[in-house]
Amino acid sequence: MRQFGTRIQTETQTPAHVVTVRQADEGDLDFFVWAMITAATSHLSRSCWEVLFGAPVEVATEVLRALARSPRPHWCHLSRCRVAEVDGTPAGALTVFDPAAEGIDALAGEFAALTAAENGGPGAGVFPGMPARQAVFASCVPGDYAGAWGIENVAVLPSFRGAGVVDALLGHALDLGRARGREHAQVMCLDGNVRAQRAWERNGFEVRADYRGRDFEALFGCRGLKLLVQAY
């Protein structure tokens, strides 16, 4: 691991590739938004963002672009994104964050500010029925593991799967949490995303909570969400 000021960069050597993980910058915005959409789509036909907003992927993409650059950091903020490059080409990404200060509540606050009419936004009515959909989603969101370091929005381009990108990203994220004195790390996974769950378990994570609901399944297309935790 090498530290450059406040930035930490990690290199991982695989038999065929060099995987480098670095902090995202403004030039990574489009790639980061792709990662958020991809992670929230998982094995489903539509991303959870599209379902929550009740809007097509083009609209969800624009909302996420704005949220990624909001004034206050959160788990979907560009400043919390790390990008993995394989031989210099962006291949995957994730976000690292403090769930207590930068979790769901922080994101919800920035979304409310973004859409508020008094701030020049379109107003809450731009996404009809969204509060009800949010309630269904929230019903299957496990609580954060106390004091854990958060990892989310993990996605890898299909052409780079099997190149050690996920392992490099997770190793980097875990190092960041360890450097901050955290004793655990957490990540959430849509129920049925077998590929992701295997990757987390391969890196030492265990399922600690599994929330399911019929309304969630009817709306989002899977049974619920799992919380996986690793103890350092």
Protein Blocks (a to p, Z undefined) as FASTA:
>chain_A
ZZehjaccdddddfkbccddddddfklmmmmmmmmmmmmnmmafbdfklmmnopafklmm
mmmmmmmmgfbdcfkbfklpccddeehiafbdcddddfklmmmklmmmmmmmmmpmklop
abjklmghklmmmmmmmmmgccddehiacdehiacdfklgonlmmmmmmmmmmmmmmmno
pabdcddddehilmlmmmmmmnopacfbdcddfklmmmnopabdcdddddZZ
